[in-house]
Amino acid sequence: MQPEATFGHGGLNAFVDVDELLSRLELDDKEIAWRKSFIEFDETDEKRLDDLEPLFRANQEQIAEEFYENLLQYDQAIDVIERSPKGVESLKQTQRAYLVSLATGSYDEAYFANRARIGKLHELLDMPLKQYVGQYGVYYNLIFNRLNDRIQKQVLEAIEEWAEDQHDEQGGIESVASMLGFGEKDEGPTIDEAFESTVRDAIDDGMMDLLSVLRILNLDMQIAVETYVDSYAQRLERSLEQRQKLAREVEADVQQPLDGLHEVSETTANKAEAISSHTTAQANAVNRAAGELQEISAAVEEVSAVAQSVSTQSERAEQLASAGAKSADDALDELEAIEAATERVAEAAEDLESRTDEIDRVLDQLSDLAHRTTLLATNAKVESNRTGDGTAALEIIAEEVRSFATQTKSDLSAIENAMEGVHDDVEVTIEAANDVVDRVDEGSKQVKETVGSFETVHDAARQTAAGMDEVATASNEQAESVVVTADTVEEISESANQLSAVAESLAAASEQQAATIAEIRETVVRLSDDEPEDKQPVYERIA
């Protein structure tokens, strides 16, 4: 059996309805003619491909070997080959048949129907489209190498034929060399136009062969790719049908739950809105509390500062009270000394008074003496007048005695006056001394009371200073506590604001959810289903 006789007759053909496939692809004679015309594939290309049949047959074994040698380097290609019901050798035989069919085809509807079946078989094996199309690149390399050799051979044969013709016509190798541009000419070496035309024609002929191969491979590739697209479209249609069916079933199943969910969503939205209102009020209240706490914090800090100042003043008052108590003790000592001196003055005044009394007695005696002296002078004068002896002496004595008595009386009178003043002064001094003593006694009592008061003040100031230290410490601690509390309340305020924002977002989301559920309740149009039921690969179903 010829290789091409086995081409397209593998185990997967039972799963391909070619007529239905061609119908879906709309691949008929008219469509085929349009595609050929579009890429300018015509009878000339068919003739050129027919001329290439010997080349393809001669290289089919080697090309098939090299083709699969390339594929077997890649794991993805190996996976596809392993899924095929054919072995590698059978696949090589199919590849040889495909290569020869490129040059022996009728290029009609039957030919392209076979190409459609080949594409579908590859799709059934889950060969990726990138790999299927990529295989044409491998083919280009393998076929073009052979065509390149053929083109070069054709060019050389054309040159040889031309050279033989020129040798027969012109004679001699020198003329051929001259036509090739190797002769001696004034204008330099030039190639004969006939020779150049011969070479160009040979190259053009080879390139046209290459273009014919490219055109038939392009037509094959079009059909193969469309089989993939058709398969994808079928899968999509089946998936859409299944999802529409599932949508109708789900719509019927979820309609009642969606109605209930819609009601719950509306209730949730209402509650969320209420929560949003409460949280907003709470946030406002916390903000106010935070502001008040900040004011309290400032007041506490001020109290703390005042308490600190008072504590300092209390310590100073304690020091002053202590100094005052000491000064009061010193004053009390001085008053006691003054009281003692005053008592001594009173005693001296009493002594002076007693001495004044003695002076009064002496003055009385002197007054009596003066009186007697006066009497004596009078008597002496009388006696002098009476006797007349020693009258002058007696008169002088009498006169002196009288003068002495007069002077004595005058002095005694002055002394008495002075003593009266002294007596008065002594009485005043005694009264003043007694008054001073009384005042000193009263002052001593008051100073003692003052000393007691200073001691009491000192103790109270000391206790006040200690208490103010405690107040200052407590105020500082309270200020710190209030600051911490204010910070905490501020954090709570921020949290409340965030909670309010979240509640508002929740309310909005709940409203949106209710609206969305209402839409879902009306139409359930989007459902997910990963694969249609019949997406299981054919190679697995065969197994």
Helices and strands as residue ranges (DSSP letters): G 3-6, G 11-15, H 18-25, H 29-38, H 43-51, H 53-71, H 75-83, H 88-104, H 109-124, H 129-170, H 173-179, H 193-387, H 391-522, G 533-535, H 538-542
